[in-house]
Every structure is written in structure tokens, then in C-alpha cells.
């Protein structure tokens, strides 16, 4: 990819590919600007509105019931297709059919609007790299190998598992590899095959042997698996003779005025857009259209059958509240990081700390708020710290998923130590 060295230097400053770098005056840490107060209030209000609305509506039935899906996933082809789709929103803990379809459609819409240089495109999908079709292809191919070739879901037949980590390739090595190596069939096949072979067995082993000893949320095994497999496979790819970087075709975007951009970032609308975008960052889309659609999708999943999403646990309202609070706190506190670098890993607790703690300690408002606030405070800075340690030619998502594991362990330990939980 073009200007990789320069890109990496910017990347290490904010843990991911930057979209817009804005000139700002130097400020001390204690005097740095924060995000829109109105935006923060509105985001949290939306979180509470969703919590109370969904909590008041509980419709159950046979339609896409979680337990029914997994009981017949190996015997009924439709159920296997449903489980495959559900993997696309496992990172957000939703594991919903409608929400998964929604985030994919949202990514497609954002990409097409980006190609047309539309003012409604929002944040550049896939960080402006014009790689969305290849990212999606890597997710579909690696997941298809996991489900239909290696058939890891056969373990459901043993009766020992009510969930299996088949989703990891969707948000792990395959899309990260495509963003580093560019549009290449060789990279697509290499990353998808290697990740499909390694991800599930490693995650299952950690889940069975390490997590019970530590007594921490199960998401820790998944995110550490992502970090481990990405480190190993990126190292392998460095010595494979056919792995060469290919530059994606540039999108002809209209240059934006930095001063206008900076003014827009101070407004509540930008704040809400940034929070929405965090809901699609795990899939490497990073766009508010996709993020908003996944929120709408999980709401529909809940209204169709509250026993469908989040493994039939019935805690989607609290998970949504924790996620919105976590993102809003991060965007508010680390607004200056967005101004200087264009991006910051505020999505880290959205797909780890908040929902993991809700599942572990219960779907109550106190759990959602405490986990959301603490996750929002520590998630992104920890990711930034690890990003500075990531070797050259590795995607810094390694730092982000490592932060997810560390942050989840820390926050879950804190909540466990508090007397009122």
C-alpha cells in the first residue's frame, strides 16, 4: 500500500488508520478539549431510552429461538445458515440474524456512497482504503471454511457446549490482513485458510482450560485468540514468497476544509455519528451508517423474539446501554485524539468490557453503567499503549484486541470487588 512507512507513524499515534488529520494547537494533558457535552447527554439518553423501551417489550416464540438454532445446527441446513449469519454480530455479543444482515447492508451502502463521493457517506468505510469488498470477502470465505469445511459446529452434538467461537475470523486476521496487503486473491485465500484452521481450536482450548481458572468473562479467550493468531499468521505471511502488498484503487474524494471539519467535530451530531460508528469498528467498517443499522437490527431481533439474541440470555437492553455509555465516555474524554489523529480506539469496550460484564454480573442498570464508564475510560488508552509495541507490517488491531482482553479482566475484577455487586 502507498506510503506505508508514513501511514504506520500516524497509525501508532492513534492505533488505527487515520481518516483526517487536523491541525491543532498544542495543549497539556489536563487542558485538552473534550467532546460535546450535549452530544454526551444525548447519547446516554438514547441508551436509557433503548433500555426502557426494550425492557418493556418481551415477545417469545419459536422464531429463531437461540436454543432451537444450536440444537439443530448440524441437522437442519437452514439453522446452519442462521448460525453462520449470526456470527457477523457476535463481536457486539448480539449474535442476531437481522442485526447481522443489517451491518452487512450498512457496510455496502456506506461503501457505495463513498465511491460516489456522497456527502452522506459519513466516516470513510474501512478507513478510506477502498477495501470493503475484499474485507467482506475475507469474512465470508473464512467463516464459510469454519462452518462448512472444518465443520467445527459438530461439537454442538456432544452436548457439552451451548456456544462455540466460530465467529473469530470475521473480526480477526482475514480482514486485518486484507487491509495490510491490499486487494489480492493470494492474500484473501492465504489469510482465510490459515485463520480458519487456527482460530477456533486456539479459542476453544483457552476457553476450556484458562478462563475457568482465571474466573474472567469468556470474551477474554476470544480476543486473546485474535491477537495470537494475528501475530503468528502475520509472521508466516512475511516469509511466504507470494505475499506481496498491492495498492488499492484510490477513491476520488473532494478535499474537506480542515477548519470546517474541526468546527463540525465540536457539534453534537458529530459526537452521535462517532458513537454510532463504534458499533461497526470490530468488523473493520468504522462507519456510522453500518453502526446505526446494526443497532436497528438488534432492536428488530429483540422485538421478533427476545430469546434469539445474546444466546437467549435476555440482556440485550443492558448490553446496548453499556455499549452506548462506553463509547460516549470514550469519545467525550478522548475527543482531542480524534482532532489530532482522526481516529481513536473508543470502540474497544463496546465489543468487550460492557457486554461481557453484563453477561457475567447481570443485566442491571448499575452493571451497565459501571462497566460502560470504566471501559470507556481505560479501553482506548490501553489500546494506544499496545499499538506502540506492534511490529512493522502488522495491523494494529492486535493492540485493540489485546486491550479488550486486559480491560475486560481489569473491569470485571473491579466490579467483583465492589460490595454492591
JOFEN-V256699 format. One record per helix or strand of 3 or more residues. SS is the DSSP state (@ for helix, = for strand). FROM is the first residue (numbers start at 1). TO is the last residue. If there is no record, write none. Layout:
<<SS	FROM	TO> <SS	FROM	TO>>
//
This chain:
<<@	4	14> <@	29	31> <@	37	55> <@	66	71> <@	77	89> <@	97	115> <@	125	128> <@	132	149> <@	152	158> <@	168	171> <@	173	181> <@	185	209> <@	211	214> <@	219	239> <@	258	265> <@	268	278> <@	288	304> <@	310	312> <@	316	333> <@	335	341> <@	348	351> <@	353	361> <@	365	387> <@	397	417>>
//
